Amino acid sequence: MTDLPAGLRIVDPHIHQWDPFTTPKEVSGPAKLVRRLPFLRPVLMKLFPQRDREFVGDPTHVINTYLPADYRADAGDLPVETVVHIEAGWADHSPEGTAGETAWVETLPFGTAGPALGAVVCHADPREAGIADVLDRNLAASPRLRGIRCSAAHHPDPGVRDWNDEGLLSSPDFLRGFAAVAERGLSFEAWVYSHQLPEVVGLAQEYPETTFVLDHYGTPVGLFGPRGRRTGHTEADRREILARWSDDIAAVAALPNVVAKHSGLGMPVLGWDGPVSTAQFRDTVAPLVSRTQELFGAERTLWASNFPMDKPIVPIRGLIEALLEILGPDVDSHQLLGGNARRVYRLDNG
């Protein structure tokens, strides 16, 4: 077990909170059904499309609540002081929209049942005609709002779960609407699949004064094992995915307004088949971690758990231990596990 430095104050800048039983979630219907009739769970799990099962792995965390006390239990004795909530698929189509999620997160018992809430990142789609109003409603719902996310992940393999339209970040409507995000000084969480990294480059170049946070290394689907109908099914496929990712992330890292999260390496969509040991996890993800740290440097990298999405594969402590072992004794743990996140999300600004 890796010893953590004395006085460490961890910030986890990428967690999700949800309650499918009392708030509008895509899985609210199945979750309520399983709660009422638990014997249907095995059947229901088989009815989920394969691409969804390959994305989430064990779906237990998706069809149950995940709240501050749940995160605290997963963090155990780790000194996690503050967290950042990243939007988690709020499915309210009323005028209030995603501001409902932002307001709901503010009601959760952070600081008592779990670490303090430092910041919120809401969902917003800059293509919306009323994007300015969407952003202002979210800003009014939380003084901690620091950024937005509009998940852009789309894959050419029809067997891989898509989250938005192809070419989202480079579409004219998105680029025009993004001005409202930039005008309000909000950051943007860029979550794409690895072949879409050039789109991140284009958007970040268009808005050089905006901070862009690259989530989950640009998620190279199938890098660790077969996914979808044809992604990562051979060693040659996986070598090609890694080589293209390595080139494309270098172009992203060349832009000074982009920072990168060491996060999402436990996502089943990468090709994991189930829980692994910290050692196996470390050895498998090392090329991604080392390359990202090399390119972005100590000032522009920050650790995040992506819990509970990474939970089926590795625990939070395992994520941290693997990262520190890969980067070695010279890494500044205080900066990597807290300081950079405090700066990026302006956690000392109230």
C-alpha atoms as one frame of an Amber mdcrd trajectory, in Angstrom:
protein
   0.000   0.000   0.000   1.387   3.397  -1.018   1.879   5.869   1.811   0.251
   9.229   1.223   2.188  12.359   2.271   1.427  13.968   5.602  -0.964  16.904
   5.522  -2.513  15.887   2.205  -5.839  17.622   1.466  -7.424  15.829  -1.465
  -9.855  17.466  -3.858 -11.830  15.081  -6.039 -12.908  17.243  -8.995 -15.039
  14.682 -10.801 -17.799  12.839  -8.973 -21.441  12.251  -9.858 -24.388  12.388
  -7.493 -27.826  11.034  -8.326 -31.065   9.615  -7.012 -33.146   7.837  -9.674
 -36.020   7.383  -7.220 -36.758  11.031  -6.470 -35.217  12.961  -9.381 -35.601
  12.718 -13.181 -33.015  10.267 -14.537 -33.051   8.160 -17.690 -32.899   5.043
 -15.520 -35.583   6.160 -13.063 -38.179   3.789 -14.526 -36.016   0.629 -14.398
 -34.613   1.605 -10.993 -38.062   1.971  -9.450 -39.187  -1.296 -11.006 -36.222
  -3.216  -9.594 -36.730  -1.685  -6.175 -40.384  -2.739  -6.214 -39.804  -6.171
  -7.771 -36.170  -7.132  -7.044 -36.584 -10.605  -8.541 -36.807  -8.901 -11.965
 -33.290  -7.507 -11.707 -31.452 -10.298 -13.603 -33.998 -10.179 -16.415 -33.919
  -6.404 -16.615 -30.127  -6.336 -16.766 -30.196  -8.635 -19.779 -32.686  -6.347
 -21.490 -30.271  -3.412 -21.433 -28.550  -3.054 -24.823 -25.080  -4.576 -24.958
 -23.509  -1.187 -25.655 -24.963   0.134 -22.380 -23.750  -2.905 -20.449 -20.282
  -2.527 -21.961 -20.266   1.114 -20.952 -21.292   0.822 -17.298 -20.123  -2.693
 -16.403 -21.947  -3.762 -13.250 -25.028  -1.490 -13.338 -25.707  -1.612  -9.589
 -24.366   1.901  -9.040 -26.471   3.281 -11.904 -29.862   2.024 -10.711 -29.295
   3.025  -7.079 -28.716   6.325  -5.340 -25.218   7.741  -5.156 -25.103  10.500
  -2.572 -22.512  12.134  -0.267 -22.582   9.295   2.273 -22.016   6.757  -0.515
 -19.011   8.667  -1.750 -17.660   8.976   1.797 -17.916   5.212   2.211 -16.051
   4.667  -1.066 -13.328   7.147  -0.101 -12.804   5.397   3.234  -9.992   6.929
   5.260  -8.611   8.977   2.380  -8.337  12.687   3.311 -10.804  13.911   0.682
 -11.662  17.422   1.765 -13.680  18.750  -1.184 -15.465  17.412  -4.263 -16.742
  18.808  -7.542 -20.054  17.495  -8.861 -20.143  16.963 -12.619 -23.537  16.835
 -14.290 -25.019  13.368 -14.435 -27.713  13.088 -17.074 -30.577  15.064 -15.530
 -33.630  14.230 -17.641 -35.961  17.128 -16.832 -37.437  18.662 -19.976 -39.329
  21.412 -18.156 -38.297  25.088 -18.503 -36.160  24.723 -15.379 -34.112  22.070
 -17.166 -30.660  21.292 -15.841 -30.841  24.100 -13.299 -32.978  21.628 -11.370
 -29.991  19.341 -10.971 -27.771  22.229  -9.910 -30.304  23.313  -7.280 -30.799
  19.709  -6.121 -27.062  19.162  -5.633 -26.987  22.240  -3.395 -29.500  20.555
  -1.053 -27.373  17.446  -0.458 -25.647  17.005   2.920 -22.103  17.700   1.796
 -19.796  18.509   4.675 -21.768  16.340   7.097 -22.418  13.054   5.292 -19.363
  13.529   3.099 -16.689  15.984   1.955 -17.564  19.602   1.266 -19.018  20.601
  -2.083 -16.515  22.908  -3.717 -17.949  23.421  -7.180 -20.659  22.339  -9.607
 -20.422  21.731 -13.344 -23.838  21.705 -15.005 -25.076  20.344 -18.307 -25.658
  22.933 -21.008 -25.771  22.619 -24.777 -24.488  25.755 -26.552 -26.577  24.862
 -29.611 -29.748  25.780 -27.692 -31.285  29.058 -28.808 -31.732  30.030 -25.148
 -28.270  29.010 -23.974 -27.696  32.318 -22.175 -30.845  31.801 -20.101 -29.846
  28.186 -19.354 -26.496  29.346 -18.027 -28.016  32.175 -15.997 -30.566  29.836
 -14.387 -27.759  27.511 -13.355 -25.659  30.393 -12.039 -28.640  31.545  -9.980
 -29.135  28.002  -8.640 -25.624  27.724  -7.213 -22.892  30.179  -6.241 -20.506
  27.268  -6.813 -21.194  26.898 -10.522 -17.836  26.938 -12.282 -18.384  25.313
 -15.654 -20.497  23.300 -18.042 -20.339  19.930 -19.721 -22.026  18.829 -22.908
 -20.868  15.266 -23.451 -19.707  14.969 -27.042 -18.719  11.293 -27.099 -19.783
   9.700 -30.386 -18.270   6.590 -31.940 -18.276   5.261 -35.533 -18.738   1.725
 -34.187 -22.534   1.314 -33.813 -21.918  -1.124 -30.965 -20.396   1.610 -28.782
 -22.653   3.850 -26.678 -23.059   7.351 -28.136 -23.811  10.387 -25.995 -24.376
  13.057 -28.622 -24.397  13.858 -32.310 -21.342  13.313 -34.460 -19.208  16.430
 -34.827 -20.868  18.259 -31.934 -17.924  20.413 -30.851 -17.164  21.601 -34.382
 -20.745  22.337 -35.448 -21.415  26.012 -36.349 -24.311  26.307 -33.877 -22.155
  24.965 -31.031 -19.262  27.285 -31.852 -21.553  30.326 -32.000 -23.445  29.464
 -28.835 -20.261  28.810 -26.917 -19.717  32.562 -26.786 -22.281  32.679 -23.958
 -20.152  30.239 -21.962 -16.992  32.264 -22.556 -18.686  35.557 -21.680 -19.618
  34.202 -18.245 -16.114  32.974 -17.456 -17.215  29.354 -17.200 -14.934  26.429
 -17.945 -15.807  23.580 -20.297 -15.461  19.879 -19.518 -14.506  18.188 -22.775
 -15.525  14.552 -22.772 -14.995  12.835 -26.106 -13.847   9.506 -27.454 -10.216
   9.503 -28.518 -10.746   9.867 -32.268 -12.588  13.145 -31.502  -9.635  14.848
 -29.827  -9.029  17.073 -32.890 -12.461  18.593 -32.248 -11.298  19.616 -28.779
  -8.303  21.321 -30.388 -10.537  23.305 -32.717 -12.882  24.474 -29.968 -10.089
  25.409 -27.570  -8.351  27.390 -30.305 -11.592  29.224 -31.065 -11.910  30.319
 -27.407  -8.363  30.746 -26.078  -9.458  32.642 -22.949 -11.695  29.798 -21.756
 -10.336  26.990 -19.584 -10.969  23.566 -21.086 -10.759  20.448 -18.923 -10.068
  17.246 -20.844 -11.963  14.472 -19.097 -10.856  10.846 -18.964  -7.903  11.123
 -21.368 -10.336  11.391 -24.253 -11.561   7.836 -23.520  -9.824   5.538 -26.027
 -12.612   2.966 -26.378 -11.400  -0.631 -26.651  -7.796   0.096 -25.720  -7.782
  -2.589 -23.014 -10.110  -5.098 -24.670 -12.874  -5.637 -27.251 -15.793  -3.237
 -27.297 -18.678  -2.792 -29.681 -18.765  -4.708 -32.933 -15.232  -4.030 -34.107
 -13.311  -1.805 -31.676 -10.184  -3.145 -29.977 -10.863  -6.720 -31.025  -7.221
  -7.493 -31.930  -3.795  -6.517 -30.619  -3.212  -4.619 -33.857  -6.434  -2.654
 -33.305  -5.362  -1.727 -29.811  -1.892  -0.644 -30.919  -3.476   1.601 -33.535
  -5.861   3.131 -30.981  -2.954   3.925 -28.656  -0.771   5.374 -31.420  -3.516
   7.666 -32.697  -4.433   8.715 -29.167  -0.801   9.555 -28.417  -0.521  11.844
 -31.435  -3.876  13.524 -30.972  -3.498  14.225 -27.270  -0.179  15.898 -27.987
  -2.041  18.418 -30.147  -4.507  19.049 -27.313  -1.722  19.491 -24.768  -0.020
  22.084 -26.995  -2.832  24.511 -26.134  -2.139  26.346 -22.859  -5.836  26.798
 -22.013  -6.417  23.037 -21.711  -5.821  21.034 -18.533  -6.161  17.252 -18.229
  -7.759  15.046 -15.626  -6.166  11.764 -14.642  -9.628  10.223 -14.532 -11.902
   7.671 -16.103  -9.316   4.913 -16.506 -11.654   2.498 -14.761 -14.482   3.027
 -17.232 -15.607  -0.384 -18.550 -15.944   1.042 -22.081 -12.146   0.986 -22.299
 -12.329  -2.795 -22.374 -12.243  -3.920 -18.742 -14.167  -7.111 -18.020 -14.483
  -6.725 -14.244 -12.624  -5.728 -11.067  -8.820  -5.814 -11.197  -6.044  -5.495
  -8.636  -4.282  -2.177  -8.159  -1.125  -3.685  -9.635  -2.901  -4.924 -12.765
  -4.682  -1.616 -13.134  -1.408   0.305 -12.725   0.461  -1.728 -15.305  -2.364
  -1.511 -17.841  -2.980   2.232 -17.648   0.654   3.340 -17.256   1.161   4.374
 -20.917  -1.811   6.744 -20.781  -0.830   8.239 -17.437   2.839   8.735 -18.337
   2.141  10.261 -21.741  -0.466  12.663 -20.366   1.765  13.805 -17.527   4.674
  14.258 -19.926   2.629  16.398 -22.301   0.579  18.512 -19.894   3.115  18.765
 -17.087   2.723  19.174 -13.358   0.806  22.470 -13.578  -1.947  21.230 -15.900
  -2.839  17.772 -14.589  -5.227  16.860 -11.793  -6.426  13.562 -10.393 -10.149
  12.752 -10.219 -12.042   9.592  -9.309 -14.989   9.660 -11.749 -16.963   7.820
  -9.075 -19.159   5.919  -9.168 -18.555   5.248 -12.888 -15.110   3.697 -12.254
 -16.344   1.782  -9.221 -16.942  -1.599 -10.954 -13.230  -1.838 -11.802 -11.091
  -0.320  -9.038 -11.608   1.467  -5.686 -10.748   5.123  -5.137  -7.630   4.304
  -3.120  -6.499   2.005  -5.921  -6.878   4.827  -8.433  -4.673   7.110  -6.358
  -2.075   4.480  -5.497  -1.712   3.402  -9.119  -1.285   7.008 -10.254   1.369
   7.800  -7.661   3.274   4.597  -8.365   3.330   5.322 -12.096   4.482   8.917
 -11.695   7.097   8.091  -9.086   8.509   9.814  -6.015   9.206  13.153  -7.693
   5.537  13.947  -8.321   4.042  16.698  -6.150   1.111  14.836  -4.601  -0.311
  17.948  -2.978  -0.524  19.667  -6.350  -1.756  16.649  -8.299  -4.378  15.573
  -5.759  -5.603  18.983  -4.683  -3.770  22.168  -5.551  -4.383  22.187  -9.271
  -8.063  21.391  -8.823  -8.422  24.264  -6.364  -7.003  26.626  -8.971  -8.912
  25.284 -11.987 -12.280  25.294 -10.195 -11.548  28.451  -8.195 -12.394  26.719
  -4.941 -11.014  29.534  -2.825 -13.320  32.081  -4.469 -16.347  31.226  -2.356
